[in-house]
Amino acid sequence: MKRFKLLSLAFAVSFLALQLSAADAPKKGADAAKKAARKAAKSESTGQAINENKSTPPERIHVAKGFKVELVYSVPGDKQGSWVNLCLDGKGRMIASDQYGGLYRFPLPPLGQPLDPAKVEKVPADIRAANGLLWAFDALYVMVNDYDTPENSGLFRVTSSHGDDKLDKVELLRSITGRRDHGPHALLLAPDGKSIFAITGNGTKPTEFSSSRVPLHWGEDHLLPRMPDGRGFMRDVLAPGGIVYKVSPDGKKWEVYSNGYRNIFDGAFNRSGELFTYDSDMEYDYNTPWYRPTRICHVVSGSEFGWRNGAGKWPAWYPDSVPPVLDIGPGSPTGMTFGYGAKFPAKYQEALYACDWSWGRLYAVHLKPQGASYTATKEDFLTGAPMPLTDILINPKDGAMYFAIGGRKVQSGLYRITYTGNESTSTAPADDTGAGARAIRQQLEGFHGVQDPNAIKVAWPYLGDNDRFIRWAARVAIEHQPVKTWADKALKEKDAAKQLEALLALTRVTGIDPFHRKPTDPPVDKAMQIKILAALDKLDWKKLTNDQRVELVRTYNVCFNRFGRPDDATVKKILAKLDPQFPSGKRELNAILCESLVYLQSPTIAKKAMALLLTSSSQEEQMEYAKSLRMLKTGWTTELHGDYLNWFLKAANYRGGASFEKFIEFIQTDALASLSAEEKETLKDVLAKKPVKKTPLEALSEALAGKSFVKEWKLDELAMAAERGLKARNFENGRKMFGAVGCFACHRFNNEGGMTGPDLSTAGSRYSPRDFLDQIINPSKEINEQFVPVVLTKLDGEQITGIIVNLSGDSVTVNTDLSNPNQRTGVDRKLVKSMEPSKVSPMPEGLLNVLSQEDIMDLVAYVLSGGNAQNGMFAKGR
């Protein structure tokens, strides 16, 4: 049987085609490019020079079936800037803001007609750089985020000084210090119409507030030293990160409602008065275990979403963090709205619309009540290139959706979406599903931010509730009460589920995070730590669910962080409890157990963690163990140390975001610092080795070394095998095959893997075994719209293929290799002749040809089960 070299010809061709860039393409010289540009400038198309920037034409925009897109207005950038916010005033006129300039107001034209430029008036108010607009209480509220003069940022109210409809009076309600793109953002009217919600990014300095629904026990809560971002981004910013405030109409009373966000830009309330926002990711963290995709968040009272700088971001499964409703993927979140008031089919009236600026997507997020919160799925409602969406709203008068593109001084435009299909557009009926659970949560939220003698009695029974959002609301209610009224109750609680929540609350309230310690804070009560640890020790590991085990270990970690390391006798006792539980068979539990055991300097963790590091299929999981092991000084042998140091040679060819290599460097630096002089001498040969850099193709080929070409598999053959063969499958081998054929390089799966391909976590709900196999064997048959590469043809004939990921002025940034987020090239829009979707999928063909039929069936079962080892496909004898 012939050896399989370089995977397959199809793979090589596809991979190399995707890597076309300006550096690789044929050069025709600067003179040729200038000549082509001059020639183009003389040509005319619909009265405009080819190289003159105009808004993306509707024919280059794809929208859901039955909908129509119109370009209402192409904004003259030299006069009116680049628009980032929209709102409707009290008379139904639209107000738009230039990111670096002033405000503009105009009446919306009738359906089917463009906007008359003469009707766009400059608002006379002396105000600029609005990132948030809201018409409420007969005034225009403006959130200014001034890049040039940050001291001018804040919340303003604009009215007419003479009652003549001219917005010329500007009042500063609250000065707020921002930091460029991560500063103060949107403004929303509360559902009851009595207050305003203000959205701020993590670069916004927390403003003075009179109350907080979030308990004021902020902490970084890292057990091992946190690695800051390798490029220095936000390394000086600590919790609480981005904050959602509730503000009185006069701007005097501010209440912290929710926090822990990275960079939220906008939000929207649903019919039930529930707030949602769309948080940004940290693209520098791609393909690390702490990377968190852009995500839709249900903004409940007192919530903490766990953003921390550098490698310190909390995973969604931490019990002291609220999870997202939906992970979206890479992007740059901007405007949001629900479809209420639109003359759309019911499904789209109820959808939450979320704009992605960098990837040019408008998502329709379909929410479904689940307990006291929601689950969701997303749909690519609208896509285009370039399509830097900034804001969106529904005009109730004409039932149309309006959205703007612009920002960062790129070409701006205003568009309208109407429904032209045959489905009914009657107002959708209200859905009361989940109202009971939400009512319980809201009752508990009534105790947030206040001390009430009834709070403990009401909230305590819900600490053990099966609904995570109800448990959260109950714990936060209790944390707001005087600790002396419930500390003993927490220590003596007999119900394990309730006690876990109560002990976490007690740890947070009585301990102090060292990063947030103030000079006036008293020493921590070590006696309280002893009581908390004793209560944790009494909990029977065998009787706890997996989630409860995670919460138990997390509470240990927070306790160590906030009170300090226990004495040696206590450490020995805790090791006796936790050491035998590692490894556990659960990735999340393994991660937090490894971190804890390294902190406690377990003598057995080196051997066990290294075994997992060397056999894990994804680089994220490997990095998780490597990151913890860097601080371990006990239990090493020369062989184990050698394996650990050799891993860094392998990791040098792993790929991720812009800070990825620096994070690997930080891990290695700490690991070397933990070596004694004697160990360094013994390991000098290993330490002298230098990594050999490989291309993505070489690295993947090496990962498949030893695998022979099996056969060119056909869909019908494998589909038939799947129909009879997805029983008694091998879960571990399925996961191994997922990593072996490079799936983790581009696809997200259960909080690990790349983000440049579709998320496969819920593939089982979308695909039958045959359809899933069809996607792998025939990747170009139907390309996921979100990940369709674009072919840019320049005026000189050069072609660049990739995904448009950023815009700035006239520059278009293209990711030309989806397995390497940093493989990017900039293109001047004025020199681009055409942009067309590629007909070739970035996913290569022939990936399955190196696997046996049994390996393929295990892989299919692993993906379609959602990575659930308890799924019936893995049950023996079935």
N, C-alpha and C positions, 0 to 999 in steps of 0.2 A: 504494500500500500504506500502510495507516495506521501512524502512529508508535506505538511501544509505550511508554506512559507509566505510571510507577509499577508497572512489571512486569506485573501482571495483577490483576484484581479479586479473584481467588481468593487471590493472594499477600497483597494488602492486608488482606483480611478475616482470613486466618489469622494474619498478623503482628500485627494489632491485637488479635486475641482473646488471643494469648499474652501481651500486655503489660498485661493487666488487673492492677491492683494496688490496695492500699488507698487510695493517693492518687488514683487515677483513678475508682474505683467510686463510686456514689452514696452520699452520707453521710446517715445518718438521725439523727445527733446522739448525743452522749454519753448523754443521758437515755434515748433509745430503746434503746441498747445495754445500759444498766444494767437497764432494765425487762425486756428479753428475758432477761438473765442471771438476774434474780430469778425470772422465770416458769419458766425451765428448772430452777432449783434445786429448785422444788416438784414438778417432774415426776419420775417414777421409771421406770427401765428396768432390769429384772432386779434390782430392789432398790437401785439406785444412782442418785444424781442425775446428770443428763446432764453437768453441768459439773464433776463430780468425776473427777479423773484415775484411770483404770484402765489396765491393760496393754492393748495393741492386741489386739482380739479375733481369734481364728484365722480367722474368715470374711473378714477384711480382709487376710489373708496369702495370697499365691500361692506354691505350691511345685511342684516338678517332678511330672509325671504319675506316679501310682501311690504318691505319698507323702501322709502325713497329718500335720498340725500340731496339737498340743494345747497349751493354756495350762495349765501345771502349777501355777504360783504367781504371783499378782500381788503384788509386794512392797509392803508398807505403807511408803511413803517416810518418813513422819514417825517411824517406829520403827526401820526397818532400812536406810534410805538408798537408794542407787542402786548396783546391783551391776555390777562391771566384770571380775571374775575368778572362774573356777571351777576346781576340781580334785576328784579323788576321793582319799579317805584310804585307809589300809591295809585298812579293812573295807568299802570300797565306798560309804561315805557321801560326800555332796557337801559341799564347803566353798566358800562364796562370800564375796567381799569387797565391802564398801561403799567406794566411791572415797574418801570423806572420813571414813569411820568404821571400825568393827571387822569381825570375821569371824563367820560364821554356819555352823553345821553341821546336817545333817539327812539322814535316810535317804530315798532316792528311792522314790516310791510305785510300785506295780505299774502296768503299762501300762494306759492307759485311765482311770486315777484321778488326781485332783489331789493336791497336797501338803497334808497337814493342817497348818495354821498352828501348831498346838500343838507340833509336832515340830521346829520350827525353833528351835534353841538358840543363844544367843550364846556364842561361844568366849570363855572367861574370860581368855585371854592379853591383856596390856596392850600392844596393838599396833594400829595403825590405818593407813589409806591404802595398802593393799596394791595394787600394780599387777602383781604376779606371785606365783603360788602353785604349789608343787610338793611332792608327797609323795614322799620318797625317803629311803633309809637310816633308816627308822623314825622320821622326823621331818617336820615341815611347814617347808619353806623358804619364806620370804616376802621379796619384794622390795618395799620400802616406797618410795613416791614421794609424800612429804608436801608438798602445795602450801602449807600454812599455815606449816610450820616445816621448810624444806628441809634444815636441818642434821640433822634426824632421819631422813633418808632413808638407805637402805642395804640390805644383805643380812642377814637375820635367820634364826635357826633356832628353831622353837617345838616344845617337847616337853612331856611330862607329868612334873612334878617328883616325883610319888609313884607313878607307874606305874598310875594309876587311870583312865586314858583321858581325863583332863581336861587339855586343852592350856593350860597356865598358865605354863610356864617360857619366857622369851624371852631369847635370846642374840644380841648383835650380832656378826656375823662380819666385816663390812666396812662402814664408813661411806662413802657415795657421795653426792656433791653433784649434785642434779638441778635442772631448770628446768621446772616445771609439766608440761604435756602432753608435753614432749620429754625427760623424765627417764628413770630406770631403769625397766625394764618386766619382761618375762616371764622365767621360768626353765624350762629344759627338761632332762630327764634324757638324758645321752649314750646312744647306742645300745648301748654296751658296759656300761652301768650303773655306770661307775666315776667319773664326773664330772658336772658340771652346766654347762650353757651359759646364760649371762646375756645378755639382750638390752637394749641401751641406746640411747636416742635422742640426737640431736645436741646437745641441751641438757644432757647429762650430762658433767660434768667427768671426763676420763679418770682412772681410778684407777691406783694404783701396780701395776705388773705385773712378774712375774719373768722372763717371756719373751714373744716375739712372733713369730708366724708371718708377719706382715706386715713386710716390710723397713722399718726405722725411718728412711726417707728421705722422710718426709712433705713434701709441698709443695703450694702453691696452683697453681703452674705455669701462671700466666697471662702471656701475652706482652705484651698491652696492659693498661693499668690497668683493674681490675675495678670495675664499678659495684655498690655495695652496694644492698641493698633500699631502695626509696624510703620505706618506712614504718619502717625501722630494724630489721626482724626479723633476728635472729641475725647482725647485721653484725660483731659482735665474736668470732664463733666461726670458728675456722680448722680445717683438716684436723687430725685424722682424721674428724671428724664422729661419727655414730653407730657404736658398736663392738659386736661380738659377742665375748664372752670365754668361755674355757673355764676352769672353776673347780674346785678340789679340794673334796671333801665337807666338809672342815673350814673352808673359806673362806679359807685362807691363801695358796694358790698361784693366781695369776691369769695367764692367757696370752691375749694378743690373737690372736684367730683370724681376724677379718675386720673391715673398716671401710669408711668412706666412704658411710654411709647417712644419710638425712635423719632419719626418725623411725620406725624399726621398733618394733613393739609386741609381736610374738609370732613364733613359728617352729614348724616341725614337721619331723621326720625321716621319710624314706620307708623302705621295707623294706630298701633297700640301704645305709642309714645315711647318706644324703645329706640335708643340711639345706637347708631353704627358708624364706624369710621374705617379708614383704609390706611394701614400703617406701612411704612416703607421698609425695605430690607437694607442690609449693608453689603453692597456688591463686592466690597473688598474681601468679604468672608466666604465667598463662593467655595463650596466643596470642603468646608471645615465642619466639625460637629456642632459648632455654635452658630452656624449660618441659619438665619430665620428668613424665609421668603416674605415678600409682601403679603399682607394678610388682612382679611376682613375681621374686625373685632366688634363684639357686642359690648358696648360701653355701659356696664352696669355700675350702680352706685358703689363707691369705695373700692373700685377695682385697681389692681396692680398687674401690668402686663410684662414686667420683668426686663425691660431694656437696660443693659449695662454696657459700658464702653469696652472696646477690645474683645478679648475672648471670654468676657464675663457674662454674656447674654444668657438669661435663664431659659432653659427649654420649656416648652408648653406643658410638659408633664410635671413640673415642680408644683407641689400642692399649694405653695404660697404665691402662685401666679395664676392669673385667669387665662385659659387657652383661647386661641382664635376660633372664630366660627368656620373660617375657610382659609386655607393657604392658597394664594394665587400663583406666585412665581416671581421671577425677576421683573423689575420695572420701577417706575417713579410715580407713586400715587398722587393724584391731584383732585379734581372736582368729583362730587358725588350728589346723587339725588335719587329719590324713589320716583316711580313712573306715575304717581297719582295725578289725575287730571289730564293725562294724555289720552288721545283718541286712538288707543292701541288695543289689541286683544287683551283679555283679562290677565294672561300670564305675564305680559309685558307691563301692564299697569302696576302689578304688584312687585315687579322686579326692583332691585336696588342697582343703580347704575354707578359704576366706578371707572374713572378715567385713569389711564396709564400714559404718562407723558413720553417716556423714553422709547417704549416698544410700540407706541401708536395703536393702543387697543382701548375700546370701550367695552367693558364687561357688563353683562346682565347677570346679576347674582340672584339666584332663585332661592329664597329662604324658606325653610320649613320648620315650624315650631317643634321643639323637642324638650319636654320638661319645662324648666324655667328659662331656657334659652332657645337656641336655634341651631339647625344644621343648614348646610347650603351647598349648592352646585353652581358652577359658573358657565357662562356661554359667551363666546366671542361675538358680541352683538355687532360691533363695527370695527373694521381694521383698515389701515391705509398706510402709505409710505410716501413722504413723511407725514406723520399725523400726531404732532405733539399736543395732545389734548390738555386743556388747562381747566375749563369749567363747563358746567352743564346745568340746565334747568328746564322745567316744563312750563309752558305758557298756557294757563287754563283757558284763556280767551279763544285760542285757535286749536288747542289740543295737540300742539306740536312740541317736539323736543328741540332745544337749541343748544349748541355747544360751540366752544371757541378753541382754536389752536393758537399757539404762540409761546411766549416765555423765552427768557434768555436772549431777547432781541432777534429771535427767528421770525420769519414771515408769519403773520397772524391772519386769521380769517374767522368769520362767523357762519355757521352752518345750521340748517334746519332739517329735521327728520320727521316725515309724516308716514302714516300707514296707508297703503294703497291696495292691500289685499282684500280677501273676501270674508275674513272672520269678523264676528261681531265685536264692536268697540264699546258696547254698553258698559256702564260703570260696574266694576267687579264687586261682588258681595264681600262683606267683611268676614274674616276667618277668625273664629274665637278659639281655635285649637291651642291648648296650652295655657289658657287664661287662668285656670286654677293654680297651676304651679307658679306662674308669674305673680299671681296675687299673694301667694305665700312669701315669695322672694321680696316683693315690694313691701309687705308688712314688716319684714325683718329690716329692710333698708330704712324704714322709718326711725330706727334706733341709731343710724349712722350719723356720727358727728354730734350726738347729744348723749347726756347721761340721764338715764331713766330707770327708776327702781323696778320697773316691770321687765326690763330688757333681758335679764338673766333667765327669769322664769319662762319667758316667751321663746327666746332664742335657743336655749340649751337643748331641747329635744331634737332640734333640727341639725345639730352638729354631726349626727350620724346619718343624715339623710342620704339616700342613694344619688340624689341630684347634686352634682358638683357646684352649681350656681347657688343652690339653696344653702348648702354647707358653707359656701363662701360668705353669703350674706349673714348667716348666723354667727360665724366666727368674727367677722368685722364688727357686728353689733356688740359682741362681748368685749372685744378689744377696746371699745370706746367707754366701757364702764370701769369704775374704780377697781383696781386689781385686787384689793383686799376683800372685795365682795364675792370673788369667785376663784381665787387661787387655790384654796383648800379643796374646793369642789373639783377642780381640774385634777389635782393630785390624787384624789380618792375615787374618781369616777370608775365604775366597774365595766361599763360598756366600752370595748376597745375602740370602736369607730368614733364615738364621741370623745374619748380621752385623747386620741391622737390629735384631733383638731384643737382640743382645749390645751394640750401641752404645747403645741406649736404656737398658739396664741400667747400662752404664758411665757414662753421663751422669747418671743418677739417683744412683748411689753416690758419684761423685767431686765432683758439683756440689752447691751448697747453695741451697735456695729462700730468697730474701731475707726472706719473711715468717716463716720458721722458723729464721733464723740466731740463734745464741746468742752472747753476748759471748765465750765461750771458744773459739768455732770459729776455726780458722786461715783465712787468705785462701784463696780458691779457687786451684787449680792451673791458671793460664792456659795453661801448656804442654800440659796434658791437653786443654783445649778445642781448641787448635790441632790436636792429633792426631785428635780426634774429628771435627772439621769436615773435615779432610783425607780421612778415611776415608769420610765421607758424600759428599764431592764425587766420589769415584771410582765410586760406584754409578751405573749406567747407567739413567737415567729410562725409556728406551724399553723396557727389558727387565723393568721392574717391573710387577706387577699394580696395579690401582687401590688395593687395601688396602695394599700395600707402599708406594705413593706417599704415601698418607696417613701411614703410619708414618714414612717418611723426613722429611716436613715437620714432623710432630709432634716428632720427635727434634731437629730443628733448633730448634724453639721452646723445648723444655725446656732445651736447651743454652744458648740465648740468655738464658733466664730465670735459670738457675742459675749461669752463669759471667759473664754480662754481655755487652754488645754487643761484637762483634769489631772489629778495626781496619778502617779504610776500604778497604784493599786486599782484605781478606777479604770484606767486605760486597759489594764490586763483583763479586767472583768468584761469590758465592752468588746475587746478583741475575742474573747471566748464566745461571745454571743454572735458577732458578725462574721468572723473569719470563716467559719464552716459554711456560710451561706454563699460564698463566692467560689467559682462562678455559679450563677443562678439559672442560666438558660434564657434570661430576659435581658435584652440589650440595655434598656434604661436602668434597670436595677443593677446590672453589672457595672455600668458607668459610675453610678453614685456610690456603690459599694467599693469600687476600686479607689476612688478619690478618698473615701473615708479611711480605708485600710492603709493607704499610703500616708495620710496625715497621722495616723496612729502608729506608723512605722511597724506594720505587721511583718514578722519574719518569714511569712509564707507567700506574701502577695507578689513578690518578684517573679517567682516561678509560674504562678497561676496566671498572672496578668500577661506575661510574655507569651505564654501558650496561646492566649486569645489574640494578642497583637499579631502573632505570626500566622494565624489561621483565619483571621477575619477577612471577609470578602471585599469590604469597602474601605477606602482610605479614611473616611470619617471615623469609623469605629477604631481603626488602628491609631489614628491621631488622638482619640479620646483616651486610650490607655497610655500612649506615649506621653501625653500632656501630664497625666497624673504621675507616672513613673519618674519623671524628671526630678521630683522632689524626694525620691526614696533613697535612703542610705543604708538600709539593712536588708539582709536576705539575699544579696547578690552573690553569684559565683562568677568566675572568669568567663565561663561559657555563656551564661545569661547576659552578662555585660557585653560580651562580644556580639551576641545576637541583637541586642538593643542598639549598639552603635552601628552595626551593619544595616539596621533598618533605616537609619538616616541617609545612607547611600542610596537606598531604594526610594525613599521619600523625596529625594532631590528631583525625581522625575514625575512626581505627582503634580497635578495642576489645579489651580483654583483662582481666586480673585487677586486683586492687586497687592494685597498684604499677605498672601498665602506663603510665599517663600520666607518672608520675615518671621511669620509665626513658627515655621519649621526651624528657622535659625534660633528663635527664642527658646524653643523646647530643647534644642541641642545644647545651647549655651548653658542652660540651667542643669541639664543632665551632666555635662562635663564638670560643672562647678561642684557637683555632689561627689565627684570621684576624689579619693584620697591620693596622696602622692605615690603611694605604693601601688594602687590600682592603675594609675596612669602609666607607671613604668611597665606593669604586667601587660597592659593593653596597648602599648606603644605602636605595635604593628597595625592594629586595627585603626588606631587614631591617625595614623599616617596616610590611610587610604583617602583618595579624593573621589567624589562622585563623577560618574560619566554621564553627561547630559545626552538624552535621546529625544528624537522627534516623537510626537504622539503616536505615529504609526509604528515606530520601532518599539516604544514602550508597550503598546498593546500586543504587538507580535511576541514580545518577550514574555508577557503575562500568559500567553497561550502556548509557550514553549512546551514541547512534548506532546502536544495534541496533533493528531494526524487528520488529514482530510478524510471524512467519513463518506459523504456522498452529497450530491446536490439535491437537497430535499425538496419535494413537491408538496404543494398545499394539500391536495386531496389525500395523499398518503398520510401526512401527519394529522390532518383533521380526523380521519377515520380512526387513527390510533388513539387520539384524544377522547373520542366518543366512548371507547371501551377501556381506556387505560388510565383515567384520572382517579384511581383508587389505590390505596396503600402506597402512596408516593412517599419519597424521601425528602422531608422538609429541608434538612441541612444541605443536602446536595443541590436542591433547587436554589437555595440562596447562594451557594458556591457557584453555580452555573450563571446566575444573574451577574455576579462579579466577573466571572471568567470571560464572558463574551463582551465585556465592556459596557454593560447597561448602566452601571453606576456613574460612568463618565459623563453622561448627559441627562439621565432621568432621575427625578426625585422619587424616592420610595420610602415611605414611613420615616420621614425626618432625616434621611441621608441620601447622598447622591448629588449629581449635578442639577442645574436648573435650566439648561439650554434645550431640553427636550420636554415633551409632555410629562406631567406627573402621573406615575403609574400606580399610585397608592390605591386608587379606587377603580382600577382597570376591570376588576371582577364585576362591577356594577354596570360597566359600559360594553363589555365584549363577551361574546361566547368564545369557547376555545378556538373555534374555526376562525372567527373574526380577528382574534388576537394573533393567531399564527399568520393570518393573511397580512396584518400590519407589519410583521417582522420579515416575511418572505418577499413581499411586494411593497416596500416602503414608499415608493413614489406613486402608487396607485391612488392614494388619497392622503394628502399631506395635511397635518393639523395646521389650521390657519394661523395659529399663534406663532408657529415656528417655521413658516414658509420663508426660505431665503429670498432675498431680492437681488436681482441682477441689475447693477448700475452700469449703463453704457455711457462713457464719457464722449465728449466731442471729438477727441482724437482717436476714437475706436477702442480704447482700453475698456475692459470689462472687469468689474469687481463683484464678487458674489458673497453674500453673507446676510446678517440680520442687522437692521438699523437699530442702534441702542442708545444713541444720544445725538443731540443737536445743540449748536451754539452759533448764533449768527448765521453765516452762510456755510458753516462746516457741518457735514453729516459724518457721524462716526459709525463705522460698520464693523461688527464682530465677524471676522472671516474664518474662524475655526471654532465651532460650537463646543469642542472638547477643551478649548483653552480660552477662558473668558477674557484674557489679556491680549489675545491676538486681534488687534484692532487697527484700523487705518482710517484716516480722515480724508474726506472728499469735499471739494468746493462745489456746492450746489449749482453755481453758475456755469460750471464746466460739465454738468451732467446732461446728456442728451435725452436719456430715458431711464425709467425705473420700472422694471417688470418683475412679477413674481416668478421664481424659478420653478421649473417643472420637475426638477430632480430633488428628491428628499435629501437632507443632510445625513439621514440615517443610511448606512451602507447596506448593500445586499450581501447575502452569503454568510451572515453571522452564524447561522445554525449549522453550517456545513461541517464544522469541526466537532459537533456533538453527536453522541449516539441517540437513538430514539428514546432510550430510558432517561438520558440526561435532559432531553427536550421536554419530555412529559413532566419531569420534576420541576423544571423551570416554569412551565406553563402553570402548574398547580401552585407554585410559590407565588407567582404574580397574581393570579386570579383569586387566590385566597386572601389577598391583602397582607401577606406575610404573617398569617395566623396559623401557628403550628397546631392549634386545636381544631382546625377545619376538618371536615369529614374526608377530604381528599387524602389526608395523611393518617387516617385511622386504620390501623392494621386489621386485616381480615375483612374489610368492607369493600 
